[in-house]
Amino acid sequence: MTVEVSWKVPPSSSPVENAGLDLEVSEGRIVDALVWPARSRGGPVPRANGWRLGNDSTGRVRARIEAPLTASLLFRSGGQVVRLPFLAILDGPQRLVTPPSLEIGVERVGWDAIAVDLEQGDGTAAPGAMVPVSIAFNVLTPEPTEVALKCSAELIPYRGGDPVWRQELHDVVATDVLAPTGKVWNMPAPKAEGTYILEVRTSWEPLANLESSRLVRWIRRRRNPVAATSAVRRVALTVVGSSPAKWDKDASGVAEQEVEMIDLARLRGERPSASGRAPVQVSGGVAWSVPEAALVEAPRRDRLRGWITRAGSETAVLPASTPAGLAWSALGLKVPNPGRPHRLSVTVTGGHPSALGVALIDSGGGRGRPRVLLDACASGPPILEGTPVASFSWLVWPDDASPVLVLVNRDAVAPVQLGSVTLTELPGLPAPPTITEPSGSPGRGLGLYLAGPELLDRFGGGTVPGDPLALSLNVARYLTYCGASTIIMPEDLADRSQRRALDGQACEDPTGPDRLDLLLRILERQGLTAWLELATDGPLPGLPAPDSAEALAKGLVRVDRNGLADGPAYHPLNPEVREALKGRVAKVISTRKTRPALAGLLIRLGPGPTLLGGPDTGMDDLTFARFVRETFGPEASRDIPGLGTTAPGRFEARSRFLAGPGRMPWLTWRSRGIGALYTELSATVHRTAPGATLAVATPALDDGPAGDEARRVDLAGLAPSQAWRAVGLDLETWPTGEEVPVVLRGVGLSADELSHDLATSPELDAPVIARAGRGVLVGLEEPGARIGGSRSPAAQVRAGGGRGLRLTAMPLPEGATGDELMGHAVAALDARWVMLASSAVAGHEERVRQFARVFRALPASSASPTPLDRQPFGVAVRTLRSGTSTYVSLANDTPYPVRVETLLGSRSATVEDLGRSLRLAPEVVGEGSRLVLDLHPFGVAAIRVGAPQVKVGPVTPYPSEAVLAGMQARYDEISTQLARLSRTPPGGVVAGPPNPGFEPAATPVVQLAGVHEPTPPGGWRLLDDEAGTAEIDTEQPHTGRGSLRLNAETPPAVILSDAFPAKGYAALTVQAWFRSDHADAKVRLWIEGEGGGQPYRRWSELTVQPDWVAHAVRGSELPADGLAAARIRFELLTPGSLWVDDLRIAGAVPTEPERENTRRVLLAALHAYRKKQYAEFARLAGSHWVRSSSSVAVRAAEPTTADHAEMIRTGKATALPSNSLLR
């Protein structure tokens, strides 16, 4: 019998060491058990008397048990023992609740009565081939007997239709048999390629004498004593041909079909919709969790129609986030033809599009776990009154007929207004871009990076039993459409061995092909390749788990200065760990022997045992002894403290030595050890699978040791390469040669401004440039996107709210700025590989297609590129030769458009612009020809000259007058900013309007009777007496005895403060507490004044609720000397009343380290401009140190208590309309 066991043990109900659940049987044995949903590492562990199902307080496990039906299951947890007879399981699912709070659920899996298997093969068959299918029946009854069994089997297409094969069986079979006898049918495979479902239906009824037996009592307990028992099982067979699939070349000529067109402002009553607020599950970053209420399954939606009504705005308007959570709206969509490619379009009519998160969800419908079909984010500048609306589109292959569209606003200041949602069915994807790859020399690779297996859900394929062929074809078709040649996938995509576990009963479909194997097979057939990302979290083969006491005792994990484990991470310099890593690498890359499309492995440096921790980790006895022995001579070693293995103070002695005279030798020795490790791993790859590649990606700004060191080094004003060295990465110490790994420059897509600076840092580019097989990996996860170092669906369930769906899409820049990382990869690195995360490609496919036309047309170059500062105007020009042609690569690494001119040493050779598929006609000049090209900001171009060994002359840039004027203006701004930094006054509270707490004046002893008109408080005046009134209200102030009340009878009602000085500040932050008499009141807060003879006005629109909430608004880029006369204005835009209390105005100034770092960067930017190093000038002018002293600061609002005299800012600080960003 195969059973599924789930449990819940609250952590407070038992000691930590007794948490989890053990399973035993009173008779028989537990054959095997595995956690479900399955994961590649970890899970149940056998013990002497049974199995340890798990150590967590909750879990779900499937187990295969061989025992008589008279036996019982014994569950042990926290000293409690619960017994469950097997016979009870035959009656149906069982739920056991034992005080205080132990809950256990047990049920037999629904398909356990039927065993189906393919006698041979891997789950695929050639068209028309004969496929042997074995079927056996495991019928269980309270007493052994015989039953009359009826069985029918039909083979039907995956998407439905008439059966292509059918078979029936009538037989008498014995029950309660340990090894049932099977039947074998020869089933002809269909001739059409595709996935087919073999549906087996069976029913039975007892034949034996039932008088006075437990069997008759069992049947009588049924509602109908004569009803037959039945079971159904659905398994998959995929028919795969040998010829490459022909993409829809004429798809562009076939009409698209609009299947959904929804005006969100005019939703009909029958449209399933919901809205509400979702609590923020993860602090920081942009990640958000899909709320449970948004995932009502389709049948329930059809019954409820109105779905679930939540507090919040209507579907078309997503209010700003509040302490109550993020505002979301959900819509039920209808997909007539699941599995087909669709284009989802969303129109934004107001607010910040970059704050809009978009998710398309398959809620599961009772068939399995909910899945994210699309995780995306809009982008672009704010949409103000009078500006055009913006529309955003994404490709998706929904395999659910009733998916859910969820929209969320992550902005804490402004609402997002939505227009329409359109879902369009496409006849196919457009033709791939025209790419003329070089002949006679290796080309360059453009790839798509999938960071987790759940990202494949976007491409269809369904749930178990799924359609892996449709998934594989959609992935290959999408790669071709984008112009990519390879894909990076997680190694744990392989799933067939897990589905075939427990004697083929772990999953309903044990026969379908392996997802990874079929993907590699289809990619090979289509002429594409794949890399696998090695998963480094969890136990390594042959080693105890990294979080175990045994691993710490053996020195297998990193230890800190106290001799304690530095997190659950192996020590990569330990010889046993090194050998285990080599074994893992060899096992994974061995797949290439049968699937040549597997071209390499990727290891991301940073997580798990891939790098070392900070400099004060790795001080175990074995490592420290090796360091001393290999670094110092025998004489010097005697005087080094901390040697030995028994002294209690040895770790403290080592820490002091390594923080002092031993620091530099320690860092150098560690870096050489890491370099040697990856050289050995690369040699293992080449030896196991000749022709394969091992690539490593350098760390991005994550939440691990590398990210911590990067932030520390940045604050100290040191080169960012010091952060790499601190965690054991120094590429200058790595060996060179044929078997060294490819080094990819890891670049993160993050909301952290430091991440952008690191992505284009010359100090981090330099060591990568020196590597022959260099490249870039764009789109590593943002800080906080991973939970516990795991990307598995199970980890997402633990991390997120609701059904556990946690989304992390980042807004990407629009226009030329979005090309920066790709342009920089060509200009600065002369990259051989460019790998783009799927989140960086979704919705921006046309941008990638344009880049592919240029990048893949260039031959690869193994020579180190010329440093960028030697190129004119930041334009890198390189000459490459391949066969009978000469190639010219041009890349603009600046945010400015520029015209360039160069001379080609040939008069008659053909000249082609490969990116635009144009033949050029350069002007003949003497013995050569003059080539003139216009390059867009961060643009790239590939020129092919139809002659070998053509010399390319010097390049002359011709920036336009507008570009030169813009750079000069930016230079002047930076000069002013530097001058202001030197005379910034001390920070603190600015003396703003009087009575910031809006306290009432003392009540006079004698008051005259009569009607009193509302009077604004002192220091404030109402701009239009007809529009509203203003007064101090003593009812429900936030603090003190009063608050400002602004009433709007005919909006807008405006109140303006008297002028106050705010000299010397680069920015002002206005903080106050707000409440209104109705939900979602609209308020506009203005900062205005005069400074340097120029007017200054900034505003921000707030959404105010009936409860007191603090908001903070930052007005940046003040005139050089600040504001001689500043004023605050509150404008109530909706009818009703607004209360304001505890107003505080602050002029923030940088700390001394911030001031010094900002001054250093500003001086370097001015120096770069004077030397006409415009790429470096643009990079420094856009540094986060420069922006932090003059640009927008964004923080989410959080609830807190505020003191009247010293209010704590809890609102979001924003720059009111943001200014353009120069790199």
FENRASUL-V702139 format. One record per residue. PHI is phi in whole degrees, 0 to 359 (* if undefined). Layout:
{{PHI} {PHI}}
//
This chain:
{{*} {248} {237} {246} {242} {236} {211} {216} {234} {305} {304} {283} {274} {204} {298} {299} {290} {254} {292} {92} {212} {250} {232} {227} {235} {289} {220} {85} {208} {264} {292} {197} {208} {211} {289} {222} {299} {294} {225} {289} {226} {83} {134} {300} {231} {291} {232} {300} {252} {172} {227} {271} {288} {175} {257} {277} {285} {226} {181} {215} {221} {249} {226} {256} {236} {247} {199} {292} {290} {279} {279} {226} {270} {243} {251} {233} {204} {56} {86} {264} {233} {237} {249} {224} {293} {298} {299} {294} {293} {294} {284} {139} {302} {244} {234} {249} {235} {235} {301} {281} {208} {275} {237} {227} {244} {226} {206} {282} {297} {296} {259} {296} {286} {238} {249} {234} {206} {270} {294} {206} {92} {244} {94} {239} {213} {285} {303} {83} {288} {269} {243} {287} {237} {256} {227} {228} {234} {253} {271} {245} {226} {302} {228} {302} {200} {238} {229} {274} {244} {242} {220} {229} {230} {230} {255} {234} {301} {300} {271} {97} {137} {288} {299} {262} {200} {214} {213} {234} {215} {236} {205} {249} {234} {275} {262} {56} {262} {294} {232} {298} {281} {260} {250} {243} {246} {266} {253} {287} {287} {299} {272} {268} {295} {156} {259} {235} {252} {267} {258} {251} {242} {219} {215} {208} {212} {294} {246} {289} {294} {262} {297} {58} {241} {296} {296} {291} {293} {296} {291} {293} {289} {287} {296} {236} {299} {258} {289} {279} {276} {217} {205} {226} {221} {238} {235} {248} {225} {249} {264} {233} {272} {261} {274} {300} {291} {266} {291} {284} {295} {261} {297} {295} {270} {263} {291} {281} {237} {278} {263} {217} {221} {239} {270} {294} {281} {227} {291} {277} {295} {278} {282} {297} {207} {202} {207} {172} {233} {252} {301} {285} {272} {235} {281} {82} {66} {239} {294} {213} {251} {291} {290} {300} {294} {277} {245} {296} {289} {305} {301} {291} {297} {296} {282} {277} {61} {289} {65} {240} {265} {243} {294} {149} {279} {288} {299} {283} {233} {259} {295} {294} {292} {226} {303} {286} {132} {270} {281} {224} {226} {228} {229} {273} {251} {240} {242} {296} {235} {300} {94} {278} {291} {227} {244} {263} {236} {231} {256} {251} {254} {191} {93} {263} {301} {294} {273} {271} {266} {233} {223} {247} {240} {263} {289} {100} {56} {83} {272} {172} {292} {294} {228} {270} {274} {205} {234} {219} {213} {286} {204} {112} {287} {298} {258} {256} {298} {88} {263} {294} {288} {240} {239} {231} {227} {219} {274} {205} {242} {291} {258} {249} {288} {223} {287} {244} {264} {243} {240} {221} {254} {261} {275} {269} {244} {246} {285} {246} {258} {250} {260} {227} {236} {232} {241} {241} {279} {257} {291} {166} {278} {300} {297} {295} {294} {283} {239} {258} {286} {292} {251} {92} {205} {299} {265} {247} {248} {245} {229} {251} {252} {255} {283} {206} {297} {293} {290} {286} {299} {298} {265} {84} {104} {72} {255} {291} {285} {262} {242} {294} {291} {299} {301} {295} {294} {295} {297} {297} {294} {293} {301} {295} {299} {282} {86} {275} {245} {211} {218} {255} {234} {290} {293} {276} {289} {301} {225} {290} {297} {290} {291} {269} {292} {56} {58} {81} {249} {293} {223} {298} {248} {268} {263} {302} {292} {291} {297} {292} {298} {290} {300} {296} {294} {290} {298} {297} {296} {267} {79} {247} {233} {215} {245} {248} {274} {285} {279} {251} {274} {91} {292} {269} {299} {82} {240} {293} {302} {295} {264} {265} {294} {296} {296} {292} {295} {275} {73} {274} {243} {291} {239} {263} {292} {261} {80} {259} {295} {268} {80} {280} {224} {295} {266} {293} {271} {288} {302} {293} {295} {300} {293} {295} {296} {296} {294} {298} {298} {296} {294} {290} {283} {296} {301} {298} {297} {254} {232} {297} {295} {286} {262} {178} {238} {238} {238} {278} {283} {135} {290} {59} {271} {285} {221} {274} {283} {293} {299} {264} {237} {82} {263} {293} {300} {294} {294} {295} {296} {296} {301} {295} {295} {272} {254} {248} {285} {301} {292} {292} {296} {295} {266} {274} {283} {93} {286} {101} {232} {237} {297} {294} {261} {292} {291} {294} {294} {297} {300} {295} {294} {285} {274} {246} {294} {269} {296} {294} {301} {295} {295} {294} {296} {297} {296} {295} {296} {294} {299} {294} {300} {285} {293} {294} {296} {296} {297} {297} {298} {295} {286} {284} {223} {306} {94} {276} {235} {253} {241} {239} {250} {293} {292} {257} {276} {251} {264} {268} {302} {296} {293} {298} {294} {297} {291} {295} {295} {296} {294} {280} {76} {266} {294} {297} {296} {294} {293} {299} {296} {295} {255} {96} {247} {222} {297} {292} {267} {283} {295} {241} {142} {282} {257} {279} {285} {287} {250} {256} {284} {284} {232} {264} {263} {221} {283} {284} {295} {297} {300} {295} {295} {293} {296} {241} {289} {297} {295} {274} {291} {304} {292} {284} {301} {287} {272} {293} {263} {268} {187} {218} {241} {262} {111} {296} {294} {287} {304} {86} {282} {256} {243} {62} {74} {243} {244} {288} {304} {297} {294} {295} {296} {290} {276} {271} {265} {61} {279} {88} {270} {240} {245} {225} {300} {251} {290} {253} {296} {270} {69} {295} {299} {291} {269} {300} {293} {290} {296} {294} {299} {278} {290} {271} {258} {49} {296} {275} {231} {231} {249} {245} {296} {301} {291} {278} {258} {303} {83} {234} {299} {295} {298} {291} {298} {298} {294} {298} {302} {273} {296} {284} {278} {268} {290} {287} {234} {267} {285} {290} {289} {292} {305} {295} {288} {269} {265} {289} {60} {75} {258} {271} {236} {228} {255} {235} {237} {209} {60} {262} {235} {243} {250} {240} {260} {235} {217} {264} {259} {233} {276} {244} {289} {208} {259} {239} {227} {213} {251} {259} {279} {208} {266} {251} {294} {291} {234} {235} {267} {289} {292} {254} {54} {239} {265} {267} {233} {292} {287} {284} {226} {60} {269} {224} {215} {262} {250} {237} {224} {256} {249} {287} {305} {58} {276} {231} {212} {233} {246} {246} {254} {282} {202} {279} {55} {280} {279} {246} {284} {297} {258} {245} {272} {229} {291} {287} {297} {296} {294} {297} {295} {295} {294} {296} {295} {294} {298} {295} {298} {293} {299} {296} {297} {295} {296} {293} {298} {285} {238} {295} {286} {300} {287} {145} {284} {275} {288} {273} {299} {292} {54} {294} {271} {52} {277} {289} {289} {299} {287} {296} {295} {246} {240} {280} {285} {134} {273} {253} {284} {302} {239} {299} {294} {298} {88} {226} {218} {274} {281} {219} {295} {283} {280} {181} {226} {216} {196} {273} {249} {267} {271} {53} {291} {289} {221} {71} {246} {202} {212} {279} {245} {245} {255} {246} {274} {233} {303} {272} {254} {232} {234} {235} {277} {290} {287} {218} {281} {214} {276} {86} {258} {277} {205} {238} {244} {260} {236} {198} {255} {229} {208} {224} {271} {209} {289} {59} {290} {261} {229} {248} {252} {249} {243} {218} {165} {226} {199} {63} {77} {239} {285} {225} {215} {222} {218} {217} {264} {248} {249} {250} {249} {296} {267} {298} {221} {272} {231} {229} {234} {251} {259} {250} {55} {292} {305} {305} {260} {81} {248} {290} {219} {252} {220} {244} {231} {250} {232} {271} {266} {238} {298} {128} {234} {233} {247} {231} {212} {52} {287} {216} {240} {234} {252} {286} {231} {287} {288} {297} {299} {295} {297} {293} {295} {296} {298} {299} {290} {298} {296} {295} {294} {296} {295} {296} {294} {296} {272} {61} {268} {287} {294} {292} {298} {296} {296} {290} {293} {259} {299} {294} {291} {290} {291} {293} {265} {216} {241} {284} {249} {238} {222} {277} {285} {224} {288} {196} {268} {234} {271} {299} {283} {218} {287} {268} {288} {234} {272} {275} {260} {218} {268} {62} {294} {282} {265} {294} {250} {265} {284}}
//
